[in-house]
Amino acid sequence: MPAMAEPGERLARLRRAGSDAKAARVLATVQAMAAAGEPPGVSVVARRAGVSRRFVYDHPELRAELTRRAAQVADHHAGSVSASARATTASLRADLENAKARNHRPDVELTALRRRLSELTGREVLGEISATDAPAVTGRASELEQALFDAEKALGRRTEELEAARQINRELMARLNRSS
């Protein structure tokens, strides 16, 4: 029986050696990709190392190394992107401030021009009113003011009447509900 154990042991050693060689290829591929600044992914690493994805997933130490190197590459890229983004952000802020300054001047001029136009239009309208018939305009304004006053007074009376009717309605409903 000892003769049978020897071929089994030999086969196990060969499989271990093959597995170790595959693991070494995977690690070398991960290191090469990380050194090149390329984020290592399971599929890409497995293809380049000549192993199956399942092999990478079945070996937690390989998967951990792949994840660690991927994080390093991502951190490196994030740092370089942040530096360029800071420069871009600073230039965008400067551009924004310059645009605000450029837009402020026309806004001020526009406000002044509108004020001036209002004044001129007002003077023109006043000139037309006084040239036509100022007493007629004043009389019409008085009539309109009186009509408004009368309408407000009538509205007040109607509102009081409506509120009184609502109160009576509430009392009648309360009596009806109590008697039911």
Backbone hydrogen bonds, N-H to C=O, Kabsch-Sander energy under -0.5 kcal/mol:
donor,donor_aa,acceptor,acceptor_aa,energy
4,M,1,M,-1.2
5,A,1,M,-1.3
6,E,2,P,-1.2
8,G,4,M,-1.2
9,E,5,A,-2.4
10,R,6,E,-2.3
11,L,7,P,-2.3
12,A,8,G,-2.3
13,R,9,E,-2.6
14,L,10,R,-2.3
15,R,11,L,-2.4
16,R,12,A,-2.6
17,A,13,R,-2.6
18,G,14,L,-2.6
19,S,15,R,-2.7
20,D,16,R,-2.8
21,A,17,A,-2.3
22,K,18,G,-2.3
23,A,19,S,-2.6
24,A,20,D,-2.3
25,R,21,A,-2.2
26,V,22,K,-2.5
27,L,23,A,-2.6
28,A,24,A,-2.5
29,T,25,R,-2.4
30,V,26,V,-2.6
31,Q,27,L,-2.6
32,A,28,A,-2.4
33,M,29,T,-2.6
34,A,30,V,-2.4
35,A,31,Q,-2.4
36,A,32,A,-1.7
37,G,34,A,-1.1
38,E,33,M,-2.9
45,V,41,G,-2.8
46,A,42,V,-2.6
47,R,43,S,-2.3
48,R,44,V,-2.6
49,A,45,V,-2.5
50,G,46,A,-1.0
51,V,46,A,-2.4
56,V,52,S,-1.3
57,Y,53,R,-2.6
58,D,54,R,-2.5
59,H,55,F,-0.7
59,H,56,V,-0.9
62,L,59,H,-0.8
63,R,59,H,-2.2
64,A,60,P,-2.6
65,E,61,E,-1.9
66,L,62,L,-2.6
67,T,63,R,-2.4
68,R,64,A,-2.6
69,R,65,E,-2.7
70,A,66,L,-2.3
71,A,67,T,-2.1
72,Q,68,R,-2.0
73,V,69,R,-2.5
74,A,70,A,-2.4
75,D,71,A,-2.8
76,H,72,Q,-2.5
77,H,73,V,-2.7
78,A,74,A,-2.8
79,G,75,D,-2.4
80,S,76,H,-2.1
81,V,77,H,-2.8
82,S,78,A,-2.7
83,A,79,G,-2.0
84,S,80,S,-2.0
85,A,81,V,-2.8
86,R,82,S,-2.6
87,A,83,A,-1.7
88,T,84,S,-2.2
89,T,85,A,-3.6
90,A,86,R,-2.8
91,S,87,A,-2.3
92,L,88,T,-2.5
93,R,89,T,-2.4
94,A,90,A,-2.2
95,D,91,S,-2.5
96,L,92,L,-2.4
97,E,93,R,-2.5
98,N,94,A,-2.4
99,A,95,D,-2.5
100,K,96,L,-2.6
101,A,97,E,-2.2
102,R,98,N,-2.4
103,N,99,A,-2.5
104,H,100,K,-1.9
105,R,101,A,-1.4
107,D,103,N,-1.6
108,V,104,H,-2.4
109,E,105,R,-2.3
110,L,106,P,-2.9
111,T,107,D,-2.3
112,A,108,V,-2.2
113,L,109,E,-2.5
114,R,110,L,-2.5
115,R,111,T,-2.2
116,R,112,A,-2.3
117,L,113,L,-2.5
118,S,114,R,-2.4
119,E,115,R,-2.2
120,L,116,R,-2.4
121,T,117,L,-2.7
122,G,118,S,-2.6
123,R,119,E,-2.4
124,E,120,L,-2.2
125,V,121,T,-2.6
126,L,122,G,-2.5
127,G,123,R,-2.3
128,E,124,E,-2.1
129,I,125,V,-2.4
130,S,126,L,-2.5
131,A,127,G,-1.7
132,T,128,E,-1.8
133,D,129,I,-0.6
137,V,133,D,-1.9
138,T,134,A,-2.5
139,G,135,P,-2.5
140,R,136,A,-2.4
141,A,137,V,-2.3
142,S,138,T,-2.0
143,E,139,G,-2.4
144,L,140,R,-2.4
145,E,141,A,-2.3
146,Q,142,S,-2.3
147,A,143,E,-2.5
148,L,144,L,-2.3
149,F,145,E,-2.2
150,D,146,Q,-2.6
151,A,147,A,-2.4
152,E,148,L,-2.4
153,K,149,F,-2.2
154,A,150,D,-2.5
155,L,151,A,-2.5
156,G,152,E,-2.1
157,R,153,K,-2.0
158,R,154,A,-2.6
159,T,155,L,-2.4
160,E,156,G,-2.1
161,E,157,R,-2.5
162,L,158,R,-2.7
163,E,159,T,-2.4
164,A,160,E,-2.2
165,A,161,E,-2.4
166,R,162,L,-2.3
167,Q,163,E,-2.1
168,I,164,A,-2.3
169,N,165,A,-2.5
170,R,166,R,-2.4
171,E,167,Q,-2.2
172,L,168,I,-2.6
173,M,169,N,-2.4
174,A,170,R,-2.2
175,R,171,E,-2.3
176,L,172,L,-2.6
177,N,173,M,-2.4
178,R,174,A,-2.0
179,S,175,R,-2.1
180,S,176,L,-0.9
